[in-house]
Amino acid sequence: MFGRAHFVVGSDQRPVVSKQALVVRGGLRGVFVVSKDNKAHFRWLRTGREWPDHVEVLAGLDGGETIVSSQTRMVRDGDIIASSDKGVANER
């Protein structure tokens, strides 16, 4: 007997953020999202798989949003963020 099988393996596209961008408050993780008026707003995240430098985001962040990726300990909610290649990066 002979047979062929074809299995469709699904893929899922989710935002991934660097571990440097994560802020831990009260045991929960979040990031600072930069709004259209260049203000930082803290957002809680539900995270999933982890790699050495990055974390998958299951909920709390949409693809294409801009996040603060470095020196997050100095940022407070409502701070104005100056965009540069070093300090602010688009999430991947």
N, CA, C and O of each residue as an XYZ file, in Angstrom:
368
protein
N       0.838     -1.171      0.000
C       0.000      0.000      0.000
C       0.885      1.237      0.000
O       2.032      1.212      0.446
N       0.324      2.297     -0.505
C       1.059      3.551     -0.613
C       0.089      4.690     -0.307
O      -1.075      4.660     -0.708
N       0.578      5.667      0.392
C      -0.259      6.829      0.693
C       0.587      8.075      0.867
O       1.783      7.996      1.150
N      -0.036      9.208      0.696
C       0.633     10.486      0.908
C      -0.191     11.315      1.882
O      -1.422     11.308      1.862
N       0.513     12.005      2.710
C      -0.174     12.881      3.664
C       0.424     14.264      3.561
O       1.628     14.420      3.358
N      -0.404     15.245      3.697
C       0.046     16.637      3.662
C      -0.492     17.316      4.928
O      -1.703     17.392      5.135
N       0.416     17.803      5.761
C       0.031     18.461      7.000
C       0.337     19.941      6.893
O       1.453     20.333      6.550
N      -0.629     20.734      7.180
C      -0.430     22.175      7.182
C       0.006     22.578      8.583
O      -0.713     22.363      9.559
N       1.188     23.161      8.664
C       1.714     23.634      9.939
C       1.484     25.138      9.981
O       1.994     25.879      9.141
N       0.724     25.572     10.950
C       0.393     26.986     11.051
C       1.544     27.818     11.572
O       2.482     27.314     12.190
N       1.445     29.070     11.309
C       2.426     30.006     11.849
C       1.665     31.121     12.545
O       0.510     31.404     12.226
N       2.317     31.731     13.476
C       1.692     32.785     14.249
C       2.645     33.962     14.309
O       3.816     33.801     14.652
N       2.155     35.131     13.980
C       2.996     36.315     14.040
C       2.622     37.121     15.270
O       1.490     37.584     15.411
N       3.587     37.279     16.151
C       3.377     38.037     17.382
C       4.535     38.997     17.570
O       5.646     38.748     17.103
N       4.267     40.101     18.261
C       5.365     41.028     18.547
C       6.407     40.383     19.464
O       6.084     39.557     20.318
N       7.644     40.777     19.266
C       8.758     40.328     20.092
C       9.506     41.584     20.539
O       9.806     42.457     19.724
N       9.805     41.670     21.833
C      10.542     42.826     22.351
C      11.853     42.354     22.976
O      11.977     41.208     23.409
N      12.817     43.254     23.012
C      14.086     42.903     23.638
C      13.897     42.900     25.156
O      13.059     43.623     25.694
N      14.684     42.083     25.825
C      14.592     42.005     27.282
C      15.010     43.317     27.939
O      14.577     43.612     29.053
N      15.852     44.115     27.259
C      16.256     45.417     27.791
C      15.075     46.373     27.893
O      15.069     47.259     28.748
N      14.081     46.206     27.033
C      12.930     47.103     27.013
C      11.924     46.782     28.106
O      11.072     47.616     28.414
N      11.999     45.593     28.702
C      11.035     45.182     29.721
C      11.276     45.884     31.046
O      12.414     46.057     31.483
N      10.184     46.283     31.670
C      10.214     46.885     32.997
C       9.383     45.984     33.898
O       8.266     45.612     33.542
N       9.917     45.632     35.057
C       9.192     44.773     35.992
C       8.686     45.628     37.146
O       9.463     46.291     37.833
N       7.370     45.602     37.348
C       6.739     46.344     38.447
C       5.773     45.409     39.157
O       4.844     44.879     38.547
N       5.995     45.216     40.419
C       5.125     44.345     41.196
C       5.112     42.913     40.690
O       4.101     42.222     40.811
N       6.218     42.464     40.126
C       6.310     41.109     39.614
C       5.713     40.923     38.235
O       5.745     39.817     37.696
N       5.167     41.987     37.648
C       4.579     41.916     36.310
C       5.436     42.685     35.325
O       6.100     43.657     35.686
N       5.416     42.244     34.079
C       6.252     42.867     33.049
C       5.451     43.841     32.195
O       4.253     43.668     31.973
N       6.152     44.868     31.725
C       5.534     45.835     30.835
C       6.601     46.589     30.062
O       7.797     46.374     30.258
N       6.154     47.478     29.179
C       7.053     48.326     28.406
C       6.480     49.734     28.366
O       5.305     49.946     28.667
N       7.317     50.691     27.993
C       6.860     52.042     27.747
C       6.605     52.190     26.251
O       7.515     52.037     25.435
N       5.359     52.487     25.903
C       4.965     52.696     24.516
C       4.993     54.191     24.256
O       4.527     54.975     25.083
N       5.539     54.596     23.105
C       5.614     56.005     22.741
C       4.386     56.355     21.902
O       4.163     55.765     20.845
N       3.592     57.316     22.375
C       2.372     57.726     21.671
C       2.716     58.676     20.521
O       3.875     59.043     20.330
N       1.699     59.063     19.768
C       1.904     59.962     18.622
C       2.429     61.322     19.042
O       3.107     61.992     18.263
N       2.122     61.741     20.276
C       2.621     63.026     20.765
C       3.954     62.884     21.496
O       4.347     63.772     22.253
N       4.659     61.754     21.268
C       5.997     61.458     21.809
C       6.035     61.355     23.330
O       7.063     61.655     23.937
N       4.949     60.943     23.950
C       4.932     60.725     25.391
C       4.994     59.228     25.682
O       4.406     58.414     24.969
N       5.718     58.886     26.743
C       5.854     57.489     27.151
C       4.672     57.104     28.032
O       4.317     57.827     28.963
N       4.069     55.966     27.732
C       2.955     55.443     28.519
C       3.262     53.989     28.857
O       3.555     53.180     27.976
N       3.191     53.671     30.148
C       3.501     52.318     30.578
C       2.358     51.383     30.220
O       1.188     51.720     30.405
N       2.702     50.205     29.704
C       1.702     49.219     29.320
C       2.096     47.846     29.834
O       3.205     47.379     29.575
N       1.180     47.187     30.573
C       1.412     45.830     31.051
C       1.384     44.872     29.880
O       0.640     45.077     28.921
N       2.198     43.821     29.955
C       2.254     42.807     28.908
C       2.017     41.420     29.481
O       2.346     41.139     30.633
N       1.448     40.570     28.663
C       1.434     39.141     28.971
C       2.447     38.524     28.022
O       2.293     38.615     26.804
N       3.468     37.903     28.562
C       4.562     37.395     27.745
C       4.465     35.887     27.573
O       3.797     35.189     28.336
N       5.159     35.410     26.539
C       5.159     33.985     26.236
C       6.568     33.432     26.195
O       7.313     33.510     27.172
N       6.924     32.870     25.048
C       8.242     32.243     24.906
C       9.363     33.250     25.091
O       9.219     34.437     24.801
N      10.482     32.742     25.583
C      11.649     33.604     25.803
C      12.857     33.029     25.084
O      13.050     31.815     25.020
N      13.663     33.931     24.546
C      14.939     33.603     23.940
C      16.002     34.355     24.728
O      15.661     35.142     25.612
N      17.268     34.137     24.436
C      18.307     34.813     25.247
C      18.163     36.337     25.324
O      18.417     36.926     26.374
N      17.759     36.980     24.223
C      17.693     38.445     24.217
C      16.297     39.011     24.011
O      16.104     40.220     24.142
N      15.314     38.168     23.691
C      13.988     38.653     23.338
C      12.890     37.859     24.043
O      13.104     36.743     24.517
N      11.697     38.481     24.096
C      10.531     37.861     24.711
C       9.336     38.048     23.777
O       9.131     39.128     23.222
N       8.556     36.986     23.611
C       7.340     37.046     22.803
C       6.243     37.727     23.618
O       6.117     37.489     24.820
N       5.448     38.576     22.960
C       4.348     39.280     23.614
C       3.033     38.645     23.177
O       2.702     38.644     21.991
N       2.286     38.105     24.136
C       1.001     37.470     23.841
C      -0.142     38.476     23.859
O      -1.085     38.358     23.077
N      -0.066     39.455     24.740
C      -1.129     40.459     24.845
C      -0.551     41.753     25.405
O       0.384     41.745     26.206
N      -1.136     42.873     24.956
C      -0.749     44.167     25.489
C       0.018     45.046     24.524
O       0.274     46.214     24.816
N       0.389     44.496     23.371
C       1.178     45.262     22.417
C       0.805     44.829     21.012
O       0.677     43.636     20.734
N       0.630     45.804     20.126
C       0.346     45.513     18.730
C       1.611     45.693     17.913
O       2.463     46.515     18.251
N       1.734     44.938     16.852
C       2.877     45.081     15.961
C       2.922     46.490     15.382
O       1.882     47.062     15.054
N       4.100     47.040     15.256
C       4.260     48.368     14.688
C       4.265     49.492     15.702
O       4.584     50.627     15.348
N       3.920     49.216     16.962
C       3.979     50.261     17.975
C       5.434     50.531     18.331
O       6.275     49.635     18.263
N       5.722     51.763     18.709
C       7.072     52.154     19.089
C       7.213     52.046     20.599
O       6.359     52.517     21.350
N       8.307     51.418     21.037
C       8.551     51.261     22.467
C       9.908     51.851     22.821
O      10.776     52.001     21.961
N      10.080     52.184     24.092
C      11.372     52.633     24.600
C      12.201     51.382     24.826
O      11.788     50.475     25.548
N      13.379     51.336     24.203
C      14.153     50.095     24.240
C      15.380     50.143     25.132
O      16.010     49.110     25.355
N      15.739     51.309     25.649
C      16.913     51.364     26.526
C      16.701     52.429     27.593
O      15.883     53.336     27.434
N      17.443     52.304     28.670
C      17.382     53.211     29.809
C      15.961     53.364     30.332
O      15.522     54.463     30.670
N      15.249     52.239     30.392
C      13.857     52.273     30.817
C      13.699     52.583     32.304
O      12.621     52.994     32.733
N      14.757     52.393     33.098
C      14.667     52.700     34.532
C      14.528     54.191     34.779
O      14.021     54.604     35.821
N      14.973     54.998     33.833
C      14.923     56.446     33.988
C      13.605     57.046     33.485
O      13.309     58.206     33.772
N      12.815     56.271     32.743
C      11.593     56.776     32.120
C      10.427     56.675     33.093
O      10.290     55.687     33.814
N       9.594     57.701     33.104
C       8.376     57.728     33.912
C       7.188     57.939     32.977
O       7.341     58.497     31.890
N       6.017     57.499     33.393
C       4.815     57.645     32.591
C       4.556     59.126     32.305
O       4.529     59.941     33.227
N       4.366     59.472     31.036
C       4.116     60.850     30.635
C       5.345     61.608     30.196
O       5.220     62.727     29.698
N       6.543     61.040     30.362
C       7.767     61.702     29.905
C       7.742     61.871     28.387
O       7.213     61.022     27.670
N       8.311     62.963     27.908
C       8.436     63.180     26.473
C       9.694     62.471     25.998
O      10.761     62.615     26.595
N       9.563     61.714     24.933
C      10.654     60.903     24.401
C      11.147     61.505     23.092
O      10.364     61.731     22.169
N      12.448     61.761     23.018
C      13.059     62.221     21.774
C      13.450     60.995     20.967
O      14.151     60.118     21.472
N      13.014     60.928     19.744
C      13.279     59.768     18.899
C      14.698     59.788     18.358
O      15.152     60.790     17.806
N      15.400     58.656     18.526
C      16.721     58.493     17.964
C      16.945     57.010     17.712
O      16.184     56.179     18.207
N      17.962     56.671     16.962
C      18.255     55.264     16.685
C      18.703     54.542     17.935
O      18.495     53.334     18.052
N      19.317     55.250     18.881
C      19.818     54.615     20.100
C      18.748     54.402     21.151
O      18.624     53.301     21.688
N      17.965     55.440     21.461
C      17.064     55.383     22.595
C      15.700     54.803     22.341
O      15.118     54.179     23.228
N      15.176     54.994     21.147
C      13.840     54.516     20.842
C      13.917     53.674     19.596
O      14.505     54.088     18.596
N      13.327     52.491     19.644
C      13.365     51.609     18.482
C      11.984     51.040     18.234
O      11.208     50.843     19.169
N      11.681     50.779     16.989
C      10.435     50.103     16.668
C      10.532     48.684     17.142
O      11.579     48.050     17.012
N       9.443     48.173     17.695
C       9.485     46.781     18.122
C       9.504     45.915     16.885
O       9.031     46.310     15.820
N      10.056     44.729     17.043
C      10.273     43.886     15.873
C       9.079     43.053     15.554
O       9.101     42.285     14.592
